[in-house]
Amino acid sequence: MKLDFEKAYDKVKWSFLFKCLEARGFCAKWCGWIKEVVSGGTVSVKLNNLTRSYIKSFKGVRQGDPLSPVLFNFVADGLSRMIHKAQINKFFCGLADHIIENGVAVLQYADDTIICLKHDVEGARKMKLLLYMYELMAGLKINFLKSEILTVNDEHNWASVYAEIFNC
């Protein structure tokens, strides 16, 4: 499944970002600096070459800021870690589990995420629950209507079952 995040950079919850940084071992001083950079800004809308009044932002990382892709990667890594822990606990299995223990279940590059699962309807339901929990924690809304399901060797048309589970 190819996931589509709605306005990914704009919706990141700062509290989740800072918890991800702490979980990766960054010291309190460094996290404080990042908090100042992220939460210290204001934004404005420019329309027809007219700039409106500035407002203080309360979530998200700013697109165009050279630090934003790195910070977003920490938030995306939170999803990857959740999926990995769920795999260890046998909630579902990724692909190529005969080569890599528990298989490959997630591939990520910035806000592009691909979920790979072995055929298992109950495992797919557990993944859907995990994705929902991630949405609540991280603030990133998955647009399942724009997300896509692709099945391999699907002789029995399981794609429609999975599409229904994920509302794709």
C-alpha positions in Angstrom: 0.0 0.0 0.0 1.3 3.5 -0.9 0.2 5.9 1.8 -0.7 9.5 1.1 -0.3 11.9 4.0 -2.4 15.1 3.9 -0.2 18.2 4.1 2.4 16.1 5.9 4.8 18.9 6.9 2.0 21.2 8.1 0.3 18.7 10.5 3.2 17.3 12.5 2.5 17.6 16.3 5.4 19.2 17.9 5.0 17.1 21.1 5.4 14.0 19.0 8.5 15.4 17.2 10.2 16.3 20.5 9.4 12.8 21.9 10.9 11.2 18.8 14.1 13.3 19.3 14.3 12.3 22.9 13.8 8.6 22.0 16.7 8.9 19.6 18.9 10.1 22.5 19.2 13.8 21.8 20.1 15.8 25.0 17.6 18.2 26.6 19.7 21.2 25.5 19.7 20.2 21.9 16.0 19.4 22.0 15.5 22.9 23.5 17.2 24.5 20.6 15.1 22.6 18.1 11.9 23.6 20.1 13.0 27.3 19.8 13.6 27.0 16.0 10.4 25.1 15.3 8.0 26.9 17.6 9.4 30.4 17.4 8.1 31.3 14.0 5.2 33.1 12.5 3.5 32.6 9.2 1.6 34.8 6.7 -0.4 34.3 3.6 0.6 36.1 0.4 -2.2 36.4 -2.1 -2.1 38.6 -5.3 1.2 40.0 -4.1 -0.4 41.3 -0.8 0.9 40.0 2.5 -1.7 39.4 5.2 -1.1 39.8 8.9 1.3 37.3 10.6 0.0 34.5 12.9 1.8 32.2 15.3 1.9 28.6 14.2 1.1 25.8 16.6 2.1 22.7 14.7 4.0 21.6 11.6 7.5 22.1 10.3 8.0 24.8 7.7 8.5 23.7 4.1 11.5 25.4 2.6 13.3 25.4 5.9 16.5 23.3 5.4 16.0 21.7 8.8 12.4 20.6 8.1 13.2 17.4 6.1 15.5 16.1 8.8 12.9 16.8 11.5 10.2 15.2 9.4 12.3 12.1 9.0 12.3 11.7 12.8 8.5 11.8 12.8 8.4 9.3 10.0 10.9 7.1 11.8 8.3 6.9 14.6 5.9 5.1 12.3 8.7 2.7 11.2 9.6 1.9 14.8 5.9 1.2 15.7 5.6 -1.1 12.7 8.9 -2.9 13.7 7.6 -3.5 17.2 4.3 -4.8 15.9 6.2 -7.2 13.7 8.3 -8.4 16.6 5.0 -9.1 18.5 3.7 -11.0 15.5 0.8 -8.7 14.7 1.6 -9.0 11.0 4.4 -10.1 8.7 6.2 -8.1 6.0 7.3 -9.4 2.6 10.4 -11.6 2.1 10.3 -13.1 5.6 12.3 -16.1 4.4 15.2 -13.7 3.8 14.8 -11.0 6.5 13.3 -11.9 9.9 9.7 -10.7 10.1 10.0 -9.5 6.5 10.1 -5.9 5.1 6.9 -4.1 6.2 7.7 -0.4 5.6 9.7 1.6 3.1 10.0 5.3 3.6 11.5 8.4 1.9 10.4 11.7 3.5 6.6 11.7 3.4 6.4 8.8 0.9 5.5 5.5 2.7 5.0 2.1 1.3 3.5 -0.7 3.5 4.3 -4.3 2.5 2.4 -7.1 4.1 2.0 -10.8 3.5 -1.5 -11.9 2.7 -3.3 -11.8 6.1 -6.6 -10.1 6.5 -6.4 -10.0 10.3 -2.8 -8.6 10.1 -4.1 -5.9 7.7 -6.7 -4.9 10.3 -4.0 -4.6 12.9 -2.0 -2.5 10.6 -5.0 -0.2 10.0 -5.3 0.2 13.8 -1.6 1.0 14.1 -1.9 3.6 11.4 -4.8 5.2 13.1 -2.9 5.3 16.4 0.0 6.9 14.6 -2.3 9.5 13.1 -3.5 10.4 16.6 0.0 10.6 18.1 1.9 12.3 15.2 -0.9 14.5 13.9 -0.3 13.2 10.3 -3.6 12.4 8.6 -3.5 9.6 6.1 -5.7 10.3 3.1 -6.8 6.7 2.5 -8.9 7.8 -0.5 -5.6 8.9 -2.3 -3.7 5.9 -0.9 -3.3 2.9 -3.2 -3.4 -0.9 -2.7 -1.5 -3.2 -5.0 -1.5 -6.9 -4.6 0.9 -9.4 -6.1 -0.2 -12.9 -7.5 -3.8 -12.0 -6.6 -5.7 -14.8 -8.2 -8.7 -14.5 -5.9 -9.1 -10.7 -6.1 -8.1 -10.0 -2.4 -7.3 -6.4 -3.5 -10.9 -5.4 -3.0 -11.0 -6.9 0.5 -7.8 -4.9 1.5 -9.1 -1.8 -0.2 -12.2 -2.0 1.9 -10.2 -2.5 5.1 -8.1 0.6 4.4 -10.9 2.6 2.7 -8.7 3.0 -0.3 
